[in-house]
Amino acid sequence: MSKKICKLEKETSSWKQRWEKSHQALLEMAADKQQRDGELALATRQLAQLQKLCRTLQAERTSLLAQLKAEGAAKTGGERGASVISWFLSEGSFIFVLCKLIIKH
């Protein structure tokens, strides 16, 4: 009978250790999940801000392009206006591509 009790005590001790290990792992996983949820919320807010900035920059680019074209049309034969428009278009396309990449990700 005492052998059986010793065996049961060892088994009980083994189950208790297993439970403690699994409980500790569960607590670590919960803490990790909470940290990742916080990081996800931060990344989501940053993405929303970047998308808003991108839309604002695109709207500003469109209005400035229209203004440059209007000024370029008013100045007949002005090479400076044409060079500014071509530069702005090349720079603007870079901003446009950058914004598209930000929105995709």
N, C-alpha and C positions, 0 to 999 in steps of 0.2 A: 504494500500500500504506500509506503513512504517513497519507493522508487517511482510509483505512478504520480505522486504529488510533486516530486522533484522534476519529473518530465513535464508535467503541466505548468509548473512555475517557469521552467525554461522556455516553454512554448509561449506562455503569456508574456514573458520578458521580450521574446523575439517579436511578437506581434506589436507590443508597445513601442519598440525601437522602430519598426517599420512605419507605424502610424506617425511617430514623431518626425521621421525623415520625410514622409510624404506631406505632412502638414507644413513643415519648413519649406519644402519645395513649392507648395501651393502659395504660401505667403510671398515667396520671392517672385513667383510668376505674377501674382496680383500687383506687386509693386512695379514690376517691369511693365505690365500692361498699363498701369496708371501713368507711368512716365511716358510711354509711347503715345498714349492718348493725348497727353499734354503737348508733346512734340507735334502730333498731327494737327491739333487745333491751332497751334502757332503757325505751322506751315500753311494751313488753309487760310488763315487771316492774311499772311504775307502774300499768298497767291492772289487773293481778292484785291489787295492793295495794288499789287503790280498790274493786274488786269485793268483796274480803274485808271492807273497812271498811263498805261498803254493806250486806252481809249482816249484819254485826254490829249496825249501827245499826237495821236492820229488825227483828232479833230483840229488841233492847233496846226498840224502840218497841212491839212487840207485847206484851212483858211489862209495860211501864209502862201501856199502855192497859188491859190486863186488871186491873192493880192499881188504876188510877183508877176503872174501872167498878165494881170490887168495893167500893172506898171510897165511891163515889157511891151505890151501892145500900144501903150500910150507913147512910149519912146520908139520912134521908128529908126531902125538901123543901129540901135545901141548894142554894141557887142558886150558891154559890161552886164547888161540885164540878162542877156542870153547865157553868159558864163555863170552868173549867179543862179539862174534857174537850173542849169545843168548840174551845178554843184549841189544845190539843194535837193534836186531829184535823186542824185546818187547818195547823199547823206540820208535823205528821207527814206529811201528804199532800205537802207541799213536799219533804221529805226523800225520800219514796218516789219522786216524779217525778224528782228529781235523781239518785237511785241508778239508776233505770231508764234515764235518759239516759246515765249513765256506763257501764252495762253494755252498752247498744246500740253505743256507740262504742268 
